[in-house]
Amino acid sequence: QVQLVESGGALVQPGDSLTLTCEASKGTVSTYVIAWFRQAPGREREGVSSVCLGGRAYYRDSVEGRFFASRDNARNTVSLQMTELKPGDTAVYYCAAGPTCGVLSSGEYSHWGQGTQVTVSS
């Protein structure tokens, strides 16, 4: 079993960049597909990116080309580099561990972190 902790959330301006980190405080990320989700106030949780065991990443259309996910198994972490941030990216960001790569459905993921707040505002 893996326990995940997110960090790196902040208040930034539109156009800024920010990197979130998901670290395993228990267990190892190397045996799980790790996905990033986000939830804005009043909206449903949505999948942002899924990182396969081999490092290939999938993204939702609205962040393709702006967000870049990667894993560092030696550090037991998965990162989400976010560039060209927009107010619409404001949300609590969660990482989650699951078995199936390329899936951005929250029901497929069984281990979740507590979330980190990202606010994009001028």
Disulfide bonds with the S-S distance in Angstrom:
Cys22-Cys95 2.09
Cys52-Cys101 1.48
